[in-house]
Amino acid sequence: MALMKDWSLRKQIFVWVLACVALTFTAAFALIATQARQATSEETYQSAHNLADAYAGRIEVEFAHAYAVAETMADTLYVLRENGPDQKLAAGIDRLTLDHNPQFSGISSHWKSDAGNTVPEENKLPWTSEPYESTVNGAPTMVMSLTVPIIVDEDFKGSVVADYPLTALQYMMALVRPYGSGYVALLSNAGNYASRPDGPYHDRTADDLPPEARTAIHDGQTYYYTGKDGMVHLFKPVKIGPAPNLWSLEVAFPHAALFDKANSLLLATTLVGVLSLLLLTLALWRITVRFTAPLTALTRATKEIAAGNYNLRVENASGDEIGRLAQNFNVMAETIYRDTNALKLAKATAEDANKAKSEFLSNMSHELRTPMHAILSYSQMAHKKLAATAANDDEKLKKYLANIHVSGNRLLSLLNNLLDLSKLEAGKTEVQFRTGDLHQAMDRGLSELAPLLGKKGLQVKITGAEIAAAAAVQYDKDLMVQVFVNLLSNAVKFSPEKSAIEVGYAITAPGLVCSVANPGVGIPENELETIFRAFTQSSATKTGAGGTGLGLSICRHIVTAHHGKIWAENRPDGVVFHVLLRIASPESAHEKSNVINA
């Protein structure tokens, strides 16, 4: 996610959709693979079962036929014996019977009536012996013996044992190779190999089989397992004629054969899937480009507009949502272009008007100050001369002259403020930076206002003067005196008589803060910022006690020229003004003089 946040929308859409498609393809592929492996595995197991059933059936047919022949031989021998032939003739009959049944290699009979002949108990019922090796026609051959009991009227008379060579069965099973590298083997009820094509296993006990497999063989049950050799071994019970001791047919085939078809299917599916994914990726990229190209053009256009090129339009001929977005963008760009030109014109007009206003104020201030100085001078001279020569009945004339002088001073102060403001707004005020104690400027301001403070009986409480002395601040002393005089004048105007004005200093992270607080009426919260605008006063002080609304505006211009900050806050018993100035760096702590346009 963090890596993709800086990618283009085109890349993000492409990657997300491609990831979803790839995940879907992977899930589908995994499902197909699982089902295919399961299906082919079941199919292969069923095929192995069918093969085992087929060969087991063939072997059972062979053994059933052998038992049938052995039973016929037994009946024939019993009939001949009952007719009383001598022993020599009986032996000749055995040989003759054997000659007419070449599938047997030997035949013997055991009669209960023979003196000294003990018939084994297993010969009293149909029985199949364990396979054993014997010489037949001069060659070692695996042989099994089929025992056929002779019972007449539920009376056991004897038994005939026919030796049945397994050569034909061995040859037949040796030709069977399930899935190329498998084999088919025949095991007796006791777990001895009667036939196995790979190696000298004949007449050997199957000790290499798991105990569970040998138990299943002995009990005549179907069983299969996968060996360490990678082969699946399937055991099927085989019925040997009427004998109760079942044998077992083993079909072994490679475990990999279970999934040959599945692997082939998966390979074909993978090739088709990869090809489809590549084609889908190409189509997805073309679709993504088709739908994101207009957005890319819109993005470039918005950057151009942000850079100031408002006369820009986006071309898009489509009628879909993106096309309508482009149309709306063009309408917006046209509106911005038109409004921006109007604003530029209005700004130029306002700047011209402001410049004309500033020049008018400056010129008028200069023009008005000259006659005002003359008026004040002549009123002062007349007042002095009248005070030296006139009688007591001219007191009213003295009062008129005093009023003229006071009003003239107020008007001169207003003209000075207007001239200062016009200079500050025009950037013509020179700021002479010096490094020193800010309290010196405050002390000078207090000295200038000492008569006003004494007239109202106001006290000034100063805290933190030592903090200001220790903090080297770069400032223009005359300009900062003007700031403090304005702030102290406001404090004097709005403080009740015989109250106290508080001056304090504190160090903050940005620099040194000087605060001037006075009791009295506060300032509405929504006017704490607007009072610093020119010709603006607080609605709470428009009672005749305020001035022209220029003092705080001049203060902000001066403090801003010092790269500082001035603001006001209310407190429960009045208002406090804060002035923040930066503390000089150590390398600039020595006194220096710079001229900076405000």
C-alpha positions as CSV (number, residue, x, y, z in Angstrom):
1,M,0.0,0.0,0.0
2,A,2.7,2.4,1.0
3,L,4.5,1.6,-2.3
4,M,1.4,2.3,-4.4
5,K,0.4,5.6,-2.9
6,D,2.8,7.5,-5.2
7,W,1.8,5.5,-8.3
8,S,-0.4,7.0,-11.0
9,L,-4.1,6.1,-11.1
10,R,-3.5,4.1,-14.3
11,K,-0.9,1.9,-12.6
12,Q,-3.0,1.4,-9.5
13,I,-6.1,0.4,-11.5
14,F,-4.1,-1.9,-13.7
15,V,-2.2,-3.6,-10.7
16,W,-5.4,-4.0,-8.6
17,V,-7.5,-5.5,-11.4
18,L,-4.6,-7.7,-12.6
19,A,-4.0,-8.9,-9.0
20,C,-7.8,-9.7,-8.7
21,V,-7.7,-11.6,-12.0
22,A,-4.5,-13.4,-11.0
23,L,-5.9,-14.4,-7.7
24,T,-9.1,-15.6,-9.4
25,F,-7.1,-17.5,-11.9
26,T,-5.0,-19.1,-9.1
27,A,-8.0,-20.1,-7.1
28,A,-9.7,-21.6,-10.2
29,F,-6.5,-23.4,-11.1
30,A,-6.1,-24.7,-7.6
31,L,-9.7,-25.9,-7.7
32,I,-9.3,-27.6,-11.1
33,A,-6.0,-29.1,-9.9
34,T,-7.6,-30.5,-6.7
35,Q,-10.6,-31.9,-8.5
36,A,-8.5,-33.3,-11.4
37,R,-6.0,-35.0,-9.0
38,Q,-8.9,-36.4,-7.0
39,A,-10.7,-37.6,-10.1
40,T,-7.7,-39.2,-11.7
41,S,-6.6,-40.7,-8.4
42,E,-10.0,-42.4,-8.0
43,E,-10.0,-43.4,-11.6
44,T,-6.5,-45.0,-11.3
45,Y,-7.5,-46.8,-8.1
46,Q,-10.6,-48.1,-9.8
47,S,-8.6,-49.2,-12.8
48,A,-6.2,-51.0,-10.5
49,H,-9.1,-52.7,-8.8
50,N,-10.6,-53.7,-12.1
51,L,-7.2,-55.1,-13.2
52,A,-6.9,-57.0,-10.0
53,D,-10.4,-58.3,-10.3
54,A,-9.8,-59.5,-13.8
55,Y,-6.6,-61.4,-13.0
56,A,-8.0,-62.7,-9.8
57,G,-11.0,-64.0,-11.8
58,R,-8.7,-65.7,-14.3
59,I,-6.7,-67.3,-11.6
60,E,-9.8,-68.5,-9.8
61,V,-11.1,-70.0,-13.1
62,E,-7.8,-71.8,-13.5
63,F,-7.8,-73.1,-10.0
64,A,-11.5,-74.0,-10.2
65,H,-10.8,-76.0,-13.3
66,A,-7.8,-77.7,-11.7
67,Y,-9.9,-78.7,-8.7
68,A,-12.6,-80.0,-10.9
69,V,-10.1,-82.2,-12.7
70,A,-8.6,-83.3,-9.4
71,E,-12.1,-84.2,-8.1
72,T,-12.8,-86.3,-11.3
73,M,-9.5,-88.0,-10.8
74,A,-10.4,-88.7,-7.2
75,D,-13.8,-90.1,-8.1
76,T,-12.2,-92.4,-10.8
77,L,-9.6,-93.7,-8.4
78,Y,-12.2,-94.4,-5.7
79,V,-14.3,-96.4,-8.1
80,L,-11.4,-98.4,-9.3
81,R,-10.3,-99.1,-5.8
82,E,-13.7,-100.2,-4.7
83,N,-13.9,-102.7,-7.6
84,G,-10.9,-104.4,-5.9
85,P,-7.9,-104.0,-8.2
86,D,-4.6,-104.8,-6.7
87,Q,-2.1,-102.2,-5.7
88,K,0.0,-102.5,-8.8
89,L,-3.0,-101.9,-11.0
90,A,-4.0,-98.9,-8.8
91,A,-0.6,-97.4,-9.3
92,G,-0.8,-97.9,-13.0
93,I,-4.2,-96.2,-13.0
94,D,-2.6,-93.2,-11.2
95,R,0.0,-92.9,-13.9
96,L,-2.5,-93.3,-16.6
97,T,-4.7,-90.6,-15.1
98,L,-1.7,-88.3,-14.8
99,D,-0.8,-88.9,-18.4
100,H,-4.3,-87.8,-19.5
101,N,-4.0,-84.6,-17.3
102,P,-0.7,-83.0,-18.2
103,Q,-1.5,-79.8,-16.2
104,F,-0.6,-81.8,-13.1
105,S,2.9,-82.9,-12.3
106,G,2.1,-85.6,-9.8
107,I,-0.8,-87.4,-8.1
108,S,-1.0,-89.4,-4.9
109,S,-3.9,-91.0,-2.9
110,H,-4.3,-91.6,0.8
111,W,-6.9,-94.2,1.9
112,K,-8.3,-94.5,5.4
113,S,-8.7,-98.3,5.1
114,D,-5.0,-98.8,4.3
115,A,-3.2,-100.4,7.1
116,G,-0.6,-98.2,8.7
117,N,-1.6,-95.2,6.6
118,T,-2.5,-92.1,8.6
119,V,-4.4,-89.4,6.7
120,P,-3.6,-85.8,7.8
121,E,-6.5,-83.8,9.1
122,E,-6.2,-81.2,6.4
123,N,-6.7,-84.0,3.8
124,K,-10.1,-84.6,5.2
125,L,-11.4,-81.3,3.5
126,P,-10.5,-79.4,0.3
127,W,-7.2,-77.8,0.9
128,T,-4.5,-75.8,-1.0
129,S,-1.0,-76.3,0.1
130,E,1.6,-73.5,0.4
131,P,3.7,-73.1,-2.8
132,Y,6.9,-75.0,-2.9
133,E,9.7,-75.6,-5.3
134,S,9.9,-79.0,-7.0
135,T,11.7,-80.5,-10.1
136,V,9.4,-80.9,-13.0
137,N,10.8,-82.3,-16.3
138,G,14.3,-81.7,-14.9
139,A,13.7,-78.0,-14.0
140,P,13.0,-76.3,-10.7
141,T,9.3,-75.3,-10.7
142,M,7.0,-73.7,-8.2
143,V,4.2,-76.2,-7.4
144,M,1.1,-76.2,-5.2
145,S,-0.8,-79.3,-4.1
146,L,-4.6,-79.5,-4.3
147,T,-6.2,-81.9,-1.8
148,V,-9.6,-83.5,-2.7
149,P,-11.2,-85.4,0.1
150,I,-13.4,-88.5,-0.9
151,I,-16.5,-88.6,1.3
152,V,-19.3,-91.2,0.7
153,D,-22.5,-90.9,2.7
154,E,-20.7,-88.5,5.0
155,D,-18.1,-91.1,5.6
156,F,-14.5,-90.0,4.9
157,K,-12.8,-92.7,2.6
158,G,-9.6,-91.0,1.8
159,S,-8.1,-88.2,-0.3
160,V,-6.3,-87.5,-3.5
161,V,-3.5,-84.9,-3.8
162,A,-2.7,-83.5,-7.2
163,D,0.5,-81.4,-7.7
164,Y,-0.3,-78.3,-9.8
165,P,2.7,-76.5,-11.4
166,L,2.4,-72.7,-11.5
167,T,4.5,-72.2,-14.6
168,A,1.6,-71.1,-16.8
169,L,0.3,-68.6,-14.2
170,Q,3.8,-67.2,-13.6
171,Y,4.2,-66.7,-17.3
172,M,0.8,-65.0,-17.7
173,M,1.4,-62.6,-14.8
174,A,5.0,-61.8,-15.8
175,L,3.6,-60.3,-19.0
176,V,1.5,-57.8,-17.0
177,R,3.2,-54.5,-16.3
178,P,0.6,-52.1,-14.9
179,Y,1.4,-48.5,-15.9
180,G,4.7,-49.5,-17.4
181,S,6.8,-50.3,-14.2
182,G,4.3,-52.1,-12.1
183,Y,3.9,-55.9,-11.6
184,V,1.5,-58.6,-10.6
185,A,2.3,-61.2,-7.9
186,L,0.5,-64.2,-6.3
187,L,0.8,-64.9,-2.6
188,S,-0.4,-67.8,-0.6
189,N,-2.6,-67.6,2.5
190,A,0.5,-67.7,4.7
191,G,2.1,-64.8,2.8
192,N,4.5,-66.8,0.7
193,Y,5.2,-65.7,-2.9
194,A,4.0,-68.2,-5.5
195,S,4.7,-65.8,-8.4
196,R,6.5,-62.5,-8.7
197,P,8.4,-61.5,-11.9
198,D,11.0,-59.2,-10.4
199,G,13.6,-61.1,-8.5
200,P,14.0,-64.5,-6.7
201,Y,10.9,-64.2,-4.5
202,H,9.5,-67.6,-5.2
203,D,9.0,-69.8,-2.2
204,R,9.8,-66.8,0.1
205,T,7.7,-65.3,2.8
206,A,6.7,-61.7,2.0
207,D,8.6,-60.2,5.0
208,D,9.0,-56.9,3.1
209,L,5.2,-56.3,3.4
210,P,3.7,-54.3,6.4
211,P,2.1,-56.5,9.1
212,E,-1.3,-55.0,8.2
213,A,-0.9,-56.3,4.6
214,R,0.1,-59.8,5.7
215,T,-2.9,-59.9,8.1
216,A,-5.2,-58.8,5.3
217,I,-3.8,-61.6,3.1
218,H,-4.3,-64.2,5.8
219,D,-7.8,-63.0,6.4
220,G,-8.7,-62.9,2.7
221,Q,-9.4,-59.1,2.7
222,T,-8.8,-56.3,0.1
223,Y,-6.0,-54.0,1.2
224,Y,-3.7,-51.4,-0.3
225,Y,-0.8,-49.1,0.8
226,T,1.9,-46.9,-0.7
227,G,5.4,-48.2,0.0
228,K,8.6,-46.4,0.4
229,D,9.5,-47.5,-3.1
230,G,6.9,-45.1,-4.5
231,M,4.6,-48.0,-5.5
232,V,1.0,-48.5,-4.6
233,H,0.4,-52.2,-3.6
234,L,-3.2,-53.5,-4.0
235,F,-4.1,-56.9,-2.6
236,K,-7.2,-58.9,-3.7
237,P,-8.3,-62.2,-2.2
238,V,-8.3,-65.2,-4.7
239,K,-10.4,-68.3,-4.1
240,I,-8.7,-71.6,-4.9
241,G,-11.6,-73.8,-5.8
242,P,-13.5,-75.1,-2.8
243,A,-10.5,-74.7,-0.5
244,P,-11.2,-72.4,2.5
245,N,-7.7,-71.0,2.7
246,L,-7.8,-68.0,0.3
247,W,-4.7,-66.7,-1.5
248,S,-4.1,-63.1,-2.6
249,L,-3.2,-61.3,-5.9
250,E,-0.9,-58.3,-5.5
251,V,-1.1,-55.5,-8.1
252,A,1.7,-53.0,-7.7
253,F,2.0,-49.8,-9.8
254,P,3.8,-46.5,-9.4
255,H,2.1,-43.9,-7.2
256,A,2.9,-41.2,-9.8
257,A,0.5,-43.0,-12.1
258,L,-2.3,-41.8,-9.9
259,F,-1.7,-38.3,-11.2
260,D,-0.4,-38.8,-14.7
261,K,-3.7,-37.7,-16.2
262,A,-4.1,-34.9,-13.7
263,N,-0.6,-33.6,-14.5
264,S,-1.3,-33.7,-18.2
265,L,-4.6,-31.9,-17.6
266,L,-2.9,-29.3,-15.4
267,L,-0.1,-28.7,-17.9
268,A,-2.7,-28.1,-20.6
269,T,-4.7,-25.9,-18.2
270,T,-1.6,-24.0,-17.2
271,L,-0.6,-23.3,-20.8
272,V,-4.1,-22.1,-21.7
273,G,-4.4,-20.1,-18.5
274,V,-1.0,-18.4,-18.9
275,L,-1.8,-17.5,-22.5
276,S,-5.3,-16.3,-21.5
277,L,-3.7,-14.2,-18.6
278,L,-1.2,-12.6,-21.0
279,L,-4.0,-11.7,-23.5
280,L,-6.2,-10.5,-20.6
281,T,-3.2,-8.4,-19.3
282,L,-2.8,-6.8,-22.7
283,A,-6.5,-6.1,-23.0
284,L,-6.6,-4.8,-19.4
285,W,-3.8,-2.4,-20.1
286,R,-5.4,-1.1,-23.3
287,I,-8.7,-0.6,-21.4
288,T,-6.9,1.1,-18.5
289,V,-5.1,3.5,-20.8
290,R,-8.4,4.1,-22.6
291,F,-10.2,5.2,-19.5
292,T,-7.3,6.9,-17.6
293,A,-5.9,8.9,-20.5
294,P,-8.5,11.6,-20.1
295,L,-7.9,11.7,-16.4
296,T,-4.2,12.0,-17.0
297,A,-4.9,15.0,-19.4
298,L,-7.1,16.5,-16.7
299,T,-4.3,16.1,-14.1
300,R,-1.8,17.8,-16.4
301,A,-4.4,20.6,-17.0
302,T,-5.0,21.1,-13.3
303,K,-1.2,21.4,-12.7
304,E,-1.0,24.0,-15.5
305,I,-3.9,26.0,-14.0
306,A,-2.2,25.7,-10.5
307,A,0.9,27.2,-12.2
308,G,-1.2,30.1,-13.5
309,N,-2.0,29.1,-17.0
310,Y,-5.7,29.7,-16.9
311,N,-6.3,29.9,-20.6
312,L,-6.1,26.0,-21.0
313,R,-8.8,23.6,-22.2
314,V,-9.0,19.8,-22.3
315,E,-10.1,18.0,-25.5
316,N,-12.3,14.9,-25.1
317,A,-14.9,13.7,-27.6
318,S,-16.4,11.0,-25.5
319,G,-19.9,11.3,-24.1
320,D,-19.5,9.3,-20.9
321,E,-18.9,10.5,-17.4
322,I,-15.3,11.3,-18.1
323,G,-16.3,13.3,-21.1
324,R,-18.8,15.3,-19.1
325,L,-16.1,15.8,-16.5
326,A,-13.8,17.3,-19.1
327,Q,-16.6,19.5,-20.3
328,N,-17.2,20.7,-16.8
329,F,-13.5,21.3,-16.3
330,N,-13.4,23.4,-19.4
331,V,-16.3,25.5,-18.1
332,M,-14.6,25.8,-14.7
333,A,-11.3,26.8,-16.4
334,E,-13.1,29.4,-18.5
335,T,-14.8,30.8,-15.4
336,I,-11.5,30.9,-13.5
337,Y,-9.8,32.6,-16.5
338,R,-12.5,35.2,-16.7
339,D,-12.7,35.8,-12.9
340,T,-9.0,35.9,-12.6
341,N,-8.7,38.6,-15.2
342,A,-11.5,40.5,-13.4
343,L,-9.7,40.1,-10.1
344,K,-6.4,41.3,-11.6
345,L,-8.1,44.3,-13.0
346,A,-9.9,44.9,-9.6
347,K,-6.6,44.4,-7.8
348,A,-4.8,46.8,-10.1
349,T,-7.6,49.4,-9.6
350,A,-7.5,48.9,-5.8
351,E,-3.7,49.2,-5.7
352,D,-3.9,52.4,-7.8
353,A,-6.6,53.7,-5.5
354,N,-4.6,52.7,-2.4
355,K,-1.5,54.3,-3.8
356,A,-3.5,57.5,-4.6
357,K,-4.9,57.4,-1.1
358,S,-1.5,57.0,0.5
359,E,0.0,59.8,-1.7
360,F,-3.0,62.0,-0.9
361,L,-2.6,61.3,2.8
362,S,1.1,62.0,2.6
363,N,0.7,65.1,0.6
364,M,-2.1,66.4,2.7
365,S,-0.3,65.6,5.9
366,H,2.7,67.6,4.7
367,E,0.5,70.4,3.4
368,L,-1.6,70.6,6.6
369,R,1.3,70.3,9.1
370,T,2.9,73.6,7.9
371,P,-0.1,75.8,8.7
372,M,-0.8,73.7,11.8
373,H,2.7,74.4,13.1
374,A,2.0,78.1,12.4
375,I,-1.3,78.1,14.2
376,L,0.1,76.3,17.2
377,S,3.1,78.7,17.3
378,Y,1.0,81.8,17.1
379,S,-1.5,80.5,19.7
380,Q,1.3,79.7,22.0
381,M,2.9,83.1,21.5
382,A,-0.4,84.9,22.0
383,H,-1.1,82.9,25.2
384,K,2.3,83.8,26.6
385,K,2.0,87.5,25.8
386,L,-1.5,87.6,27.1
387,A,-0.5,85.9,30.3
388,A,2.2,88.6,30.9
389,T,0.2,91.7,30.1
390,A,-3.6,91.1,30.4
391,A,-5.8,91.7,33.3
392,N,-7.8,89.1,35.2
393,D,-10.9,89.8,33.1
394,D,-9.2,88.3,30.1
395,E,-9.2,84.8,31.5
396,K,-11.9,83.7,29.0
397,L,-9.5,84.7,26.2
398,K,-6.8,82.7,27.7
399,K,-9.0,79.7,27.9
400,Y,-9.9,80.0,24.2
401,L,-6.3,80.2,23.2
402,A,-5.6,77.1,25.3
403,N,-8.3,75.2,23.6
404,I,-6.9,76.3,20.2
405,H,-3.5,74.9,21.3
406,V,-4.9,71.6,22.5
407,S,-7.0,71.0,19.4
408,G,-4.1,71.9,17.2
409,N,-1.9,69.4,19.0
410,R,-4.5,66.7,18.5
411,L,-4.8,67.5,14.8
412,L,-1.0,67.5,14.5
413,S,-0.9,64.1,16.2
414,L,-3.5,62.8,13.7
415,L,-1.5,64.2,10.8
416,N,1.7,62.6,12.1
417,N,-0.1,59.2,12.4
418,L,-1.4,59.5,8.9
419,L,2.0,60.3,7.6
420,D,3.6,57.4,9.5
421,L,0.9,55.0,8.2
422,S,1.4,56.2,4.6
423,K,5.1,55.7,4.9
424,L,4.7,52.2,6.4
425,E,2.2,51.1,3.7
426,A,4.4,52.4,1.0
427,G,7.5,50.6,2.4
428,K,9.5,53.8,2.8
429,T,10.2,53.5,6.6
430,E,13.8,52.6,7.4
431,V,14.3,50.2,10.3
432,Q,17.6,50.7,12.1
433,F,18.3,47.4,13.9
434,R,20.4,47.6,17.1
435,T,21.0,44.8,19.6
436,G,20.0,45.8,23.1
437,D,17.7,45.8,26.1
438,L,14.0,46.2,25.0
439,H,13.0,47.6,28.4
440,Q,15.0,50.8,27.5
441,A,12.4,51.5,24.8
442,M,9.6,50.8,27.2
443,D,11.2,53.1,29.9
444,R,11.5,55.9,27.4
445,G,7.8,55.5,26.5
446,L,6.8,55.6,30.1
447,S,8.8,58.8,30.5
448,E,7.0,60.5,27.7
449,L,3.6,59.6,29.2
450,A,4.5,60.4,32.8
451,P,2.3,63.6,32.8
452,L,-0.7,61.6,31.6
453,L,-0.1,58.8,34.1
454,G,0.2,61.4,36.9
455,K,-2.9,63.2,35.9
456,K,-5.1,60.1,36.3
457,G,-3.1,58.8,39.3
458,L,-2.1,55.6,37.5
459,Q,0.6,53.3,38.7
460,V,2.9,51.2,36.5
461,K,3.9,47.7,37.8
462,I,6.9,46.3,36.0
463,T,7.9,42.5,36.2
464,G,10.7,40.7,34.5
465,A,12.8,43.7,33.7
466,E,15.9,41.6,34.4
467,I,14.7,39.1,31.8
468,A,14.5,41.8,29.2
469,A,18.0,43.0,30.2
470,A,19.4,39.5,29.8
471,A,17.8,38.9,26.4
472,A,19.6,40.6,23.5
473,V,16.9,41.7,21.0
474,Q,17.5,43.4,17.7
475,Y,15.1,46.3,17.2
476,D,14.8,50.0,16.1
477,K,14.6,51.9,19.4
478,D,12.6,54.9,18.0
479,L,10.1,52.7,16.3
480,M,9.6,50.4,19.3
481,V,9.2,53.5,21.5
482,Q,6.4,54.6,19.1
483,V,4.8,51.1,19.6
484,F,5.0,51.3,23.4
485,V,3.7,54.8,23.5
486,N,0.7,53.8,21.5
487,L,0.0,50.8,23.7
488,L,0.6,52.8,26.9
489,S,-1.6,55.6,25.6
490,N,-4.5,53.1,25.0
491,A,-3.9,51.7,28.5
492,V,-4.1,55.2,30.0
493,K,-7.2,56.1,28.1
494,F,-9.2,53.0,29.1
495,S,-7.9,52.5,32.7
496,P,-10.0,53.8,35.6
497,E,-8.4,56.5,37.7
498,K,-5.9,55.4,40.4
499,S,-5.6,51.9,38.9
500,A,-2.5,50.1,37.8
501,I,-1.0,49.3,34.4
502,E,1.1,46.1,34.3
503,V,4.2,45.7,32.1
504,G,5.9,42.3,32.0
505,Y,8.5,40.3,30.1
506,A,8.8,36.6,29.5
507,I,11.0,34.2,27.4
508,T,9.1,31.8,25.0
509,A,10.4,29.4,22.4
510,P,10.3,32.0,19.6
511,G,11.8,34.9,21.6
512,L,11.1,37.7,24.1
513,V,7.5,38.7,24.8
514,C,6.6,42.1,26.2
515,S,3.0,42.5,27.6
516,V,1.1,45.6,28.5
517,A,-2.1,45.0,30.5
518,N,-4.7,47.5,31.8
519,P,-8.0,47.1,33.7
520,G,-11.2,48.4,32.2
521,V,-13.5,47.4,29.4
522,G,-12.4,44.4,27.3
523,I,-12.5,43.8,23.6
524,P,-15.2,41.5,22.0
525,E,-13.7,38.2,21.0
526,N,-14.6,38.6,17.3
527,E,-12.7,42.0,17.3
528,L,-9.4,41.0,18.8
529,E,-7.9,40.8,15.2
530,T,-9.9,43.6,13.4
531,I,-8.7,46.3,15.9
532,F,-5.3,46.2,14.2
533,R,-6.8,47.4,10.9
534,A,-6.5,51.1,10.0
535,F,-9.3,53.4,11.0
536,T,-10.9,50.5,13.1
537,Q,-11.8,50.7,16.7
538,S,-13.4,48.3,19.1
539,S,-17.1,48.6,19.5
540,A,-16.6,48.5,23.2
541,T,-14.5,51.7,23.1
542,K,-16.5,53.9,20.8
543,T,-17.6,56.2,23.6
544,G,-15.5,59.2,22.8
545,A,-12.5,58.0,24.7
546,G,-10.9,56.4,21.7
547,G,-8.8,58.0,18.9
548,T,-8.7,57.6,15.2
549,G,-8.0,53.9,15.0
550,L,-4.6,54.3,13.5
551,G,-2.3,53.6,16.5
552,L,-2.7,49.8,16.6
553,S,-2.4,49.6,12.8
554,I,0.9,51.5,13.0
555,C,2.0,49.2,15.8
556,R,1.4,46.0,13.7
557,H,3.3,47.5,10.7
558,I,6.3,48.3,12.9
559,V,6.3,44.9,14.7
560,T,5.9,43.1,11.4
561,A,8.9,45.0,10.0
562,H,10.8,43.6,13.0
563,H,9.7,40.1,11.9
564,G,7.7,39.8,15.1
565,K,4.1,39.5,16.2
566,I,1.6,41.6,18.1
567,W,-1.8,40.4,19.4
568,A,-4.4,41.1,22.0
569,E,-6.1,38.9,24.6
570,N,-8.9,39.5,27.1
571,R,-8.6,38.8,30.8
572,P,-11.2,38.9,33.6
573,D,-10.3,42.5,34.6
574,G,-9.3,44.0,31.3
575,V,-7.2,43.5,28.3
576,V,-3.5,42.7,27.5
577,F,-1.4,43.4,24.4
578,H,1.6,41.1,23.7
579,V,4.6,42.0,21.5
580,L,6.9,39.2,20.4
581,L,10.4,39.9,19.1
582,R,13.1,37.4,18.2
583,I,16.2,37.1,20.3
584,A,19.4,37.9,18.5
585,S,21.7,34.9,17.7
586,P,25.1,34.8,19.4
587,E,27.1,35.8,16.3
588,S,24.8,38.9,15.8
589,A,24.7,39.9,19.5
590,H,27.2,42.7,19.0
591,E,25.7,46.1,18.0
592,K,25.2,46.6,14.3
593,S,23.1,48.7,12.0
594,N,21.1,47.5,9.1
595,V,18.6,49.4,6.9
596,I,15.5,47.4,5.9
597,N,12.5,48.6,4.1
598,A,9.3,47.7,6.1
